[in-house]
Amino acid sequence: EELSEYRKETDRRFQQLADALRQTQEALATLAETVKDLQKQVGGLSQTVGYVLENEAMKRLPELLLRDYGLQVDGRLKRQYVQDTNGRHIEVNVFGTAKRNGETVTIIGESKSQLSKNDIDRFLRRTIGALEGAYPRILPVLITHMTSEPDAEEYARSRGVALYFSYEF
């Protein structure tokens, strides 16, 4: 009789444990959906911040590029897809052409809210590297709110990248 009671109590506790586990799984599924939705919202917000940064940059970059590099921008700078030498389309945040001493220079830029040396290397490798040969004399341009490393600005300039901060716009 004691064994029977013990078994009933054990079965009851196992059932409670199973119910608690089911509730935990349901809560985790709800949490996972909430996190996924939050990721989409944060991603959209980040993209919006990037577009605002790019928009402001495109208005002021012609003046800054003339001052700093002697480049007279032809027409307007744009956000668009451009083709590499293999015919693949690459999204470019800032694209345009300029003249300096009668030569055409292609301006290819990207914006990052917070810029690191890894971002600089990635931009040079993935975007500029893919477009070399497809456009004459590329001037890589990076636009940021701030750098995430104390020597990132110096690093960008040492790699031939024109770097502009949002407060310059």
N, CA, C and O of each residue as an XYZ file, in Angstrom:
676
protein
N       0.829     -1.194      0.000
C       0.000      0.000      0.000
C       0.879      1.267      0.000
O       0.592      2.228     -0.713
N       1.946      1.252      0.805
C       2.873      2.391      0.821
C       3.527      2.580     -0.546
O       3.669      3.706     -1.023
N       3.917      1.487     -1.164
C       4.532      1.541     -2.485
C       3.553      2.102     -3.507
O       3.952      2.864     -4.387
N       2.316      1.749     -3.406
C       1.287      2.244     -4.308
C       1.103      3.754     -4.121
O       0.982      4.495     -5.098
N       1.083      4.196     -2.888
C       0.976      5.632     -2.594
C       2.207      6.377     -3.121
O       2.091      7.447     -3.718
N       3.362      5.803     -2.895
C       4.605      6.422     -3.365
C       4.577      6.540     -4.893
O       4.986      7.558     -5.451
N       4.096      5.504     -5.553
C       4.028      5.525     -7.018
C       3.043      6.584     -7.506
O       3.327      7.288     -8.475
N       1.900      6.705     -6.855
C       0.916      7.721     -7.221
C       1.512      9.122     -7.063
O       1.332      9.983     -7.924
N       2.226      9.339     -5.948
C       2.852     10.639     -5.693
C       3.925     10.924     -6.749
O       4.026     12.047     -7.242
N       4.711      9.925     -7.090
C       5.749     10.081     -8.117
C       5.100     10.402     -9.462
O       5.570     11.295    -10.168
N       4.034      9.695     -9.829
C       3.326      9.953    -11.087
C       2.772     11.380    -11.114
O       2.834     12.061    -12.138
N       2.235     11.818     -9.988
C       1.685     13.173     -9.886
C       2.803     14.213    -10.092
O       2.615     15.202    -10.800
N       3.947     13.980     -9.475
C       5.061     14.921     -9.607
C       5.626     14.920    -11.034
O       5.988     15.971    -11.563
N       5.696     13.752    -11.641
C       6.140     13.685    -13.032
C       5.174     14.448    -13.940
O       5.600     15.121    -14.879
N       3.894     14.342    -13.664
C       2.895     15.074    -14.452
C       3.075     16.576    -14.269
O       2.972     17.334    -15.234
N       3.343     17.015    -13.039
C       3.593     18.437    -12.781
C       4.842     18.902    -13.545
O       4.870     19.979    -14.140
N       5.853     18.063    -13.505
C       7.095     18.382    -14.206
C       6.849     18.464    -15.721
O       7.361     19.369    -16.381
N       6.088     17.546    -16.261
C       5.764     17.547    -17.689
C       4.968     18.797    -18.050
O       5.205     19.405    -19.093
N       4.015     19.187    -17.181
C       3.231     20.401    -17.428
C       4.130     21.641    -17.404
O       4.014     22.524    -18.254
N       5.021     21.691    -16.424
C       5.940     22.828    -16.316
C       6.849     22.890    -17.548
O       7.121     23.974    -18.063
N       7.315     21.740    -18.015
C       8.164     21.685    -19.199
C       7.405     22.179    -20.428
O       7.956     22.931    -21.232
N       6.150     21.765    -20.581
C       5.325     22.207    -21.705
C       5.132     23.725    -21.656
O       5.233     24.398    -22.682
N       4.858     24.259    -20.475
C       4.681     25.703    -20.319
C       5.984     26.452    -20.646
O       5.957     27.514    -21.267
N       7.107     25.893    -20.227
C       8.407     26.503    -20.516
C       8.663     26.506    -22.017
O       9.130     27.504    -22.566
N       8.361     25.402    -22.682
C       8.548     25.331    -24.129
C       7.661     26.341    -24.859
O       8.093     26.970    -25.824
N       6.427     26.491    -24.394
C       5.524     27.468    -25.007
C       6.056     28.889    -24.797
O       6.023     29.714    -25.710
N       6.543     29.162    -23.591
C       7.094     30.491    -23.288
C       8.340     30.758    -24.138
O       8.526     31.867    -24.639
N       9.191     29.740    -24.298
C      10.383     29.897    -25.125
C      10.020     30.150    -26.592
O      10.669     30.952    -27.263
N       8.999     29.476    -27.080
C       8.562     29.688    -28.462
C       8.057     31.118    -28.634
O       8.352     31.764    -29.640
N       7.302     31.611    -27.663
C       6.809     32.984    -27.701
C       7.977     33.963    -27.639
O       8.003     34.950    -28.374
N       8.931     33.695    -26.774
C      10.111     34.551    -26.641
C      10.918     34.564    -27.936
O      11.399     35.616    -28.358
N      11.065     33.410    -28.561
C      11.810     33.329    -29.819
C      11.136     34.177    -30.894
O      11.819     34.859    -31.658
N       9.818     34.145    -30.962
C       9.093     34.973    -31.931
C       9.271     36.455    -31.627
O       9.430     37.270    -32.536
N       9.244     36.792    -30.349
C       9.438     38.188    -29.943
C      10.830     38.668    -30.318
O      10.986     39.778    -30.828
N      11.840     37.848    -30.072
C      13.219     38.206    -30.409
C      13.361     38.362    -31.922
O      14.018     39.294    -32.386
N      12.761     37.470    -32.690
C      12.827     37.555    -34.156
C      12.194     38.858    -34.643
O      12.736     39.522    -35.526
N      11.054     39.221    -34.070
C      10.388     40.473    -34.438
C      11.262     41.673    -34.053
O      11.380     42.630    -34.818
N      11.864     41.616    -32.880
C      12.733     42.694    -32.415
C      13.951     42.839    -33.330
O      14.378     43.955    -33.626
N      14.506     41.716    -33.777
C      15.642     41.764    -34.701
C      15.257     42.477    -35.996
O      16.030     43.278    -36.523
N      14.072     42.185    -36.500
C      13.610     42.848    -37.727
C      13.479     44.350    -37.502
O      13.889     45.152    -38.341
N      12.900     44.723    -36.355
C      12.705     46.144    -36.068
C      14.043     46.864    -35.900
O      14.226     47.957    -36.434
N      14.968     46.268    -35.170
C      16.287     46.881    -34.967
C      17.032     46.964    -36.296
O      17.692     47.963    -36.580
N      16.926     45.917    -37.107
C      17.556     45.932    -38.428
C      16.996     47.049    -39.292
O      17.747     47.733    -39.988
N      15.697     47.237    -39.254
C      15.068     48.321    -40.010
C      15.514     49.687    -39.510
O      15.758     50.599    -40.300
N      15.617     49.820    -38.198
C      16.073     51.075    -37.605
C      17.521     51.360    -38.000
O      17.868     52.490    -38.343
N      18.349     50.341    -37.948
C      19.751     50.486    -38.335
C      19.855     50.900    -39.799
O      20.664     51.758    -40.153
N      19.040     50.292    -40.636
C      19.048     50.620    -42.064
C      18.608     52.073    -42.267
O      19.182     52.788    -43.088
N      17.601     52.503    -41.526
C      17.125     53.878    -41.627
C      18.208     54.860    -41.219
O      18.408     55.876    -41.885
N      18.917     54.564    -40.120
C      20.010     55.420    -39.671
C      21.080     55.501    -40.759
O      21.619     56.574    -41.027
N      21.381     54.373    -41.377
C      22.362     54.348    -42.458
C      21.932     55.194    -43.636
O      22.743     55.926    -44.203
N      20.653     55.102    -44.019
C      20.153     55.897    -45.143
C      20.218     57.396    -44.832
O      20.576     58.200    -45.693
N      19.874     57.760    -43.607
C      19.933     59.174    -43.225
C      21.370     59.677    -43.315
O      21.625     60.769    -43.821
N      22.302     58.872    -42.820
C      23.714     59.239    -42.889
C      24.156     59.399    -44.344
O      24.828     60.373    -44.684
N      23.787     58.463    -45.189
C      24.140     58.528    -46.610
C      23.506     59.743    -47.281
O      24.160     60.436    -48.060
N      22.243     59.999    -46.983
C      21.552     61.130    -47.602
C      22.235     62.455    -47.273
O      22.440     63.297    -48.146
N      22.578     62.620    -46.015
C      23.264     63.850    -45.615
C      24.638     63.936    -46.280
O      25.055     65.006    -46.724
N      25.323     62.821    -46.343
C      26.659     62.795    -46.951
C      26.594     63.174    -48.422
O      27.424     63.948    -48.898
N      25.624     62.640    -49.143
C      25.551     62.908    -50.579
C      25.312     64.384    -50.872
O      25.713     64.877    -51.926
N      24.672     65.084    -49.963
C      24.452     66.521    -50.162
C      25.751     67.307    -49.992
O      25.998     68.258    -50.733
N      26.572     66.924    -49.037
C      27.764     67.700    -48.693
C      29.067     67.162    -49.274
O      30.047     67.901    -49.371
N      29.094     65.901    -49.658
C      30.338     65.321    -50.170
C      30.938     66.074    -51.355
O      32.157     66.240    -51.393
N      30.143     66.539    -52.327
C      30.771     67.254    -53.440
C      31.650     68.420    -52.965
O      32.761     68.606    -53.462
N      31.156     69.189    -52.018
C      31.924     70.316    -51.479
C      33.170     69.829    -50.739
O      34.247     70.407    -50.888
N      33.027     68.773    -49.947
C      34.155     68.249    -49.170
C      35.203     67.596    -50.072
O      36.403     67.740    -49.834
N      34.759     66.884    -51.096
C      35.701     66.241    -52.018
C      36.462     67.280    -52.842
O      37.628     67.078    -53.179
N      35.801     68.385    -53.162
C      36.488     69.469    -53.867
C      37.545     70.082    -52.952
O      38.679     70.315    -53.371
N      37.169     70.340    -51.708
C      38.095     70.942    -50.746
C      39.293     70.036    -50.462
O      40.435     70.494    -50.457
N      39.023     68.739    -50.223
C      40.068     67.831    -49.756
C      40.852     67.135    -50.870
O      42.021     66.796    -50.683
N      40.219     66.919    -52.023
C      40.862     66.132    -53.076
C      40.879     66.820    -54.435
O      41.372     66.255    -55.412
N      40.345     68.035    -54.503
C      40.316     68.750    -55.775
C      39.408     68.098    -56.800
O      39.617     68.256    -58.003
N      38.405     67.370    -56.342
C      37.488     66.662    -57.234
C      36.224     67.483    -57.475
O      35.568     67.925    -56.532
N      35.895     67.678    -58.747
C      34.663     68.358    -59.128
C      33.654     67.267    -59.502
O      33.769     66.655    -60.564
N      32.674     67.026    -58.637
C      31.699     65.952    -58.854
C      30.822     66.283    -60.056
O      30.318     67.398    -60.192
N      30.652     65.275    -60.936
C      29.769     65.400    -62.098
C      28.356     65.026    -61.666
O      28.132     63.912    -61.192
N      27.421     65.921    -61.820
C      26.030     65.603    -61.474
C      25.865     65.352    -59.987
O      26.433     66.058    -59.154
N      25.075     64.334    -59.669
C      24.791     64.019    -58.276
C      25.384     62.678    -57.888
O      25.560     61.791    -58.723
N      25.686     62.550    -56.624
C      26.070     61.240    -56.081
C      24.783     60.467    -55.825
O      23.757     61.056    -55.487
N      24.838     59.141    -55.987
C      23.631     58.323    -55.854
C      23.918     57.044    -55.079
O      25.066     56.625    -54.933
N      22.859     56.446    -54.594
C      22.883     55.097    -54.024
C      22.354     54.206    -55.148
O      21.256     54.426    -55.657
N      23.145     53.196    -55.531
C      22.692     52.375    -56.651
C      23.456     51.053    -56.724
O      24.386     50.804    -55.957
N      23.033     50.217    -57.668
C      23.753     48.979    -57.972
C      24.672     49.260    -59.152
O      24.287     49.931    -60.110
N      25.888     48.739    -59.070
C      26.848     48.885    -60.160
C      27.377     47.500    -60.524
O      27.317     46.569    -59.720
N      27.892     47.376    -61.739
C      28.387     46.076    -62.198
C      29.893     45.968    -62.024
O      30.646     46.906    -62.288
N      30.308     44.779    -61.566
C      31.745     44.521    -61.487
C      32.221     43.970    -62.834
O      31.436     43.890    -63.779
N      33.472     43.598    -62.926
C      34.028     43.114    -64.200
C      33.436     41.771    -64.626
O      33.551     41.386    -65.790
N      32.802     41.056    -63.693
C      32.165     39.772    -64.025
C      30.686     39.920    -64.332
O      29.999     38.923    -64.552
N      30.182     41.154    -64.349
C      28.772     41.386    -64.649
C      27.855     41.264    -63.450
O      26.638     41.395    -63.588
N      28.421     41.013    -62.266
C      27.588     40.931    -61.051
C      27.231     42.326    -60.573
O      28.015     43.264    -60.713
N      26.038     42.454    -60.007
C      25.599     43.738    -59.481
C      25.936     43.833    -58.001
O      25.677     42.912    -57.227
N      26.520     44.967    -57.624
C      26.925     45.216    -56.246
C      26.243     46.497    -55.782
O      26.290     47.517    -56.469
N      25.611     46.438    -54.613
C      24.988     47.641    -54.063
C      26.065     48.567    -53.515
O      26.934     48.149    -52.749
N      25.991     49.826    -53.917
C      26.942     50.834    -53.467
C      26.147     51.950    -52.805
O      25.190     52.466    -53.381
N      26.547     52.319    -51.593
C      25.837     53.357    -50.837
C      26.006     54.740    -51.449
O      25.064     55.533    -51.459
N      27.189     55.034    -51.954
C      27.474     56.334    -52.579
C      28.261     56.056    -53.863
O      29.306     55.407    -53.842
N      27.733     56.563    -54.977
C      28.392     56.331    -56.264
C      28.287     57.580    -57.116
O      27.246     58.235    -57.161
N      29.393     57.902    -57.797
C      29.387     59.018    -58.722
C      30.746     59.172    -59.381
O      31.693     58.442    -59.086
N      30.812     60.128    -60.268
C      32.091     60.405    -60.927
C      32.452     61.864    -60.686
O      31.598     62.700    -60.390
N      33.735     62.140    -60.819
C      34.254     63.491    -60.642
C      35.431     63.686    -61.578
O      35.986     62.728    -62.116
N      35.796     64.927    -61.760
C      36.952     65.260    -62.597
C      37.998     65.944    -61.729
O      37.695     66.723    -60.825
N      39.263     65.608    -62.054
C      40.403     66.273    -61.424
C      41.492     66.359    -62.489
O      41.976     65.342    -62.986
N      41.860     67.566    -62.824
C      42.873     67.787    -63.859
C      42.535     67.048    -65.155
O      43.421     66.483    -65.797
N      41.274     67.051    -65.535
C      40.843     66.422    -66.779
C      40.664     64.916    -66.711
O      40.211     64.309    -67.681
N      41.013     64.290    -65.575
C      40.863     62.840    -65.440
C      39.578     62.513    -64.684
O      39.168     63.251    -63.788
N      38.950     61.404    -65.055
C      37.740     60.952    -64.373
C      38.113     60.093    -63.170
O      38.956     59.201    -63.264
N      37.484     60.371    -62.063
C      37.657     59.590    -60.837
C      36.276     59.065    -60.450
O      35.294     59.806    -60.480
N      36.207     57.790    -60.090
C      34.953     57.189    -59.656
C      34.911     57.186    -58.134
O      35.836     56.714    -57.474
N      33.830     57.716    -57.595
C      33.655     57.785    -56.146
C      32.765     56.617    -55.740
O      31.633     56.485    -56.207
N      33.299     55.776    -54.863
C      32.540     54.635    -54.364
C      32.603     54.682    -52.845
O      33.678     54.617    -52.249
N      31.428     54.799    -52.232
C      31.410     54.961    -50.787
C      30.423     54.068    -50.073
O      29.497     53.504    -50.656
N      30.667     53.970    -48.788
C      29.811     53.167    -47.912
C      29.689     53.896    -46.582
O      30.602     54.606    -46.161
N      28.559     53.712    -45.935
C      28.392     54.328    -44.617
C      28.274     53.244    -43.551
O      27.716     52.172    -43.781
N      28.806     53.553    -42.403
C      28.744     52.681    -41.230
C      28.530     53.576    -40.029
O      29.255     54.555    -39.853
N      27.547     53.261    -39.198
C      27.327     54.117    -38.027
C      28.538     54.133    -37.117
O      28.926     55.182    -36.604
N      29.136     52.966    -36.917
C      30.332     52.875    -36.082
C      31.361     52.075    -36.882
O      31.133     50.908    -37.203
N      32.471     52.695    -37.197
C      33.444     52.124    -38.126
C      34.634     51.505    -37.403
O      35.232     52.117    -36.518
N      34.965     50.280    -37.797
C      36.136     49.583    -37.245
C      37.151     49.325    -38.361
O      36.849     49.509    -39.540
N      38.335     48.906    -37.984
C      39.347     48.560    -38.985
C      38.875     47.359    -39.808
O      39.158     47.279    -41.003
N      38.164     46.436    -39.183
C      37.614     45.297    -39.929
C      36.623     45.762    -40.992
O      36.596     45.224    -42.099
N      35.801     46.772    -40.652
C      34.862     47.325    -41.635
C      35.613     47.927    -42.817
O      35.209     47.765    -43.968
N      36.691     48.611    -42.527
C      37.508     49.234    -43.580
C      38.071     48.156    -44.501
O      37.971     48.264    -45.723
N      38.663     47.121    -43.914
C      39.222     46.029    -44.716
C      38.142     45.329    -45.538
O      38.361     45.009    -46.706
N      36.987     45.090    -44.935
C      35.877     44.418    -45.627
C      35.410     45.260    -46.817
O      35.180     44.725    -47.901
N      35.271     46.561    -46.622
C      34.864     47.470    -47.698
C      35.882     47.442    -48.840
O      35.507     47.348    -50.009
N      37.151     47.522    -48.502
C      38.192     47.510    -49.535
C      38.232     46.176    -50.271
O      38.428     46.141    -51.486
N      38.048     45.096    -49.551
C      38.121     43.765    -50.156
C      36.864     43.460    -50.982
O      36.958     43.096    -52.154
N      35.703     43.611    -50.368
C      34.464     43.186    -51.028
C      33.948     44.162    -52.072
O      33.543     43.756    -53.161
N      33.961     45.430    -51.749
C      33.380     46.404    -52.676
C      34.425     46.954    -53.634
O      34.290     46.807    -54.849
N      35.448     47.577    -53.108
C      36.461     48.195    -53.972
C      37.195     47.131    -54.775
O      37.413     47.300    -55.974
N      37.575     46.042    -54.128
C      38.272     44.960    -54.831
C      37.460     44.400    -55.984
O      38.001     44.092    -57.047
N      36.151     44.269    -55.767
C      35.282     43.727    -56.811
C      35.081     44.701    -57.965
O      34.796     44.282    -59.087
N      35.229     46.004    -57.697
C      34.958     47.004    -58.729
C      36.207     47.539    -59.422
O      36.107     48.271    -60.407
N      37.379     47.175    -58.913
C      38.614     47.611    -59.574
C      38.652     47.026    -60.979
O      38.366     45.846    -61.184
N      39.003     47.853    -61.922
C      39.029     47.413    -63.308
C      37.728     47.693    -64.034
O      37.711     47.793    -65.261
N      36.643     47.821    -63.295
C      35.353     48.123    -63.916
C      35.164     49.634    -64.039
O      34.411     50.103    -64.892
N      35.849     50.390    -63.185
C      35.721     51.847    -63.170
C      37.104     52.472    -63.064
O      37.987     51.925    -62.403
N      37.293     53.618    -63.713
C      38.612     54.264    -63.671
C      38.867     54.938    -62.324
O      37.953     55.495    -61.715
N      40.090     54.882    -61.878
C      40.579     55.617    -60.708
C      39.539     55.744    -59.600
O      38.891     56.782    -59.458
N      39.391     54.710    -58.842
C      38.391     54.697    -57.768
C      38.927     55.427    -56.537
O      40.055     55.197    -56.099
N      38.087     56.316    -55.987
C      38.369     56.916    -54.688
C      37.403     56.270    -53.698
O      36.204     56.546    -53.741
N      37.910     55.405    -52.798
C      37.033     54.810    -51.790
C      36.704     55.847    -50.710
O      37.582     56.561    -50.226
N      35.427     55.910    -50.349
C      34.966     56.876    -49.353
C      34.166     56.133    -48.295
O      33.273     55.349    -48.616
N      34.490     56.385    -47.033
C      33.711     55.840    -45.924
C      33.121     56.994    -45.121
O      33.767     58.019    -44.901
N      31.888     56.800    -44.695
C      31.154     57.803    -43.937
C      30.700     57.151    -42.648
O      30.181     56.034    -42.662
N      30.893     57.847    -41.521
C      30.553     57.248    -40.239
C      30.128     58.309    -39.227
O      30.385     59.500    -39.402
N      29.479     57.851    -38.177
C      29.198     58.723    -37.036
C      30.419     58.759    -36.127
O      30.800     59.811    -35.614
N      31.033     57.569    -35.935
C      32.213     57.485    -35.075
C      32.973     56.201    -35.357
O      32.441     55.269    -35.960
N      34.218     56.164    -34.917
C      35.019     54.953    -35.058
C      34.946     54.153    -33.758
O      34.728     54.712    -32.683
N      35.129     52.859    -33.872
C      35.069     51.997    -32.688
C      36.450     51.672    -32.136
O      36.582     50.977    -31.129
N      37.480     52.187    -32.811
C      38.854     51.973    -32.367
C      39.604     53.296    -32.493
O      39.366     54.048    -33.438
N      40.498     53.590    -31.565
C      41.168     54.884    -31.591
C      42.008     55.149    -32.836
O      42.198     56.306    -33.209
N      42.512     54.107    -33.484
C      43.364     54.304    -34.653
C      42.672     53.991    -35.978
O      43.337     53.889    -37.008
N      41.357     53.838    -35.969
C      40.630     53.492    -37.195
C      40.694     54.606    -38.234
O      40.803     54.333    -39.430
N      40.626     55.858    -37.790
C      40.683     56.972    -38.744
C      42.040     56.991    -39.459
O      42.102     57.094    -40.684
N      43.090     56.893    -38.703
C      44.436     56.877    -39.288
C      44.604     55.661    -40.203
O      45.217     55.758    -41.266
N      44.059     54.522    -39.786
C      44.143     53.293    -40.579
C      43.442     53.485    -41.932
O      43.986     53.108    -42.970
N      42.250     54.063    -41.920
C      41.510     54.279    -43.164
C      42.312     55.160    -44.115
O      42.452     54.849    -45.298
N      42.824     56.240    -43.596
C      43.569     57.180    -44.442
C      44.858     56.534    -44.976
O      45.263     56.794    -46.109
N      45.492     55.695    -44.157
C      46.717     55.022    -44.618
C      46.424     54.009    -45.723
O      47.313     53.646    -46.493
N      45.184     53.561    -45.794
C      44.783     52.615    -46.846
C      44.213     53.332    -48.071
O      43.719     52.685    -48.995
N      44.281     54.675    -48.082
C      43.815     55.441    -49.237
C      42.329     55.707    -49.251
O      41.761     56.009    -50.301
N      41.689     55.598    -48.098
C      40.245     55.801    -47.998
C      39.967     57.223    -47.516
O      40.540     57.676    -46.525
N      39.087     57.916    -48.225
C      38.609     59.224    -47.769
C      37.571     58.948    -46.678
O      36.606     58.218    -46.903
N      37.770     59.524    -45.520
C      36.889     59.260    -44.381
C      36.229     60.548    -43.934
O      36.898     61.555    -43.705
N      34.902     60.506    -43.809
C      34.143     61.666    -43.354
C      33.215     61.259    -42.215
O      32.650     60.166    -42.197
N      33.081     62.181    -41.268
C      32.220     61.966    -40.098
C      30.934     62.757    -40.252
O      30.915     63.811    -40.887
N      29.859     62.245    -39.669
C      28.536     62.859    -39.799
C      28.522     64.313    -39.373
O      27.768     65.107    -39.936
N      29.334     64.684    -38.395
C      29.333     66.075    -37.931
C      29.917     67.044    -38.959
O      29.823     68.259    -38.790
N      30.522     66.505    -40.028
C      31.036     67.356    -41.096
C      29.939     67.747    -42.082
O      30.137     68.611    -42.937
N      28.794     67.110    -41.954
C      27.691     67.386    -42.883
C      26.742     68.385    -42.280
O      25.747     68.748    -42.907
